[in-house]
Amino acid sequence: MQPKDLSTKEITRKAENAYGVIYLFQFSSGHKYVEQSKTFQKRVNEHIRNSRNENLGKYLGLQPVDSKIREVGIENISVKVIDVAKNAEELNDKERYWISKLN
């Protein structure tokens, strides 16, 4: 089953009681990254913090989205929730769907 596109208002309302969310990083360079999280704001903040940590990348690998944030700068990205899920299986299915649709 293909998830339907939801309005921002619908997503915000549904995200309050959701198991997890699918979110999209969009970069001014045109790159896009789709991810999932049960703790959206915390996870986005981790990406930003990791992108600023000079030791990451030297000793530990950066995730691709962290590297891209470091490369283009935080002011050149947008992040938004694009879907919500009721359980882990649905969250994984929706992440695959959105990756396929947007990449």
Disulfide bonds with the S-S distance in Angstrom:
none
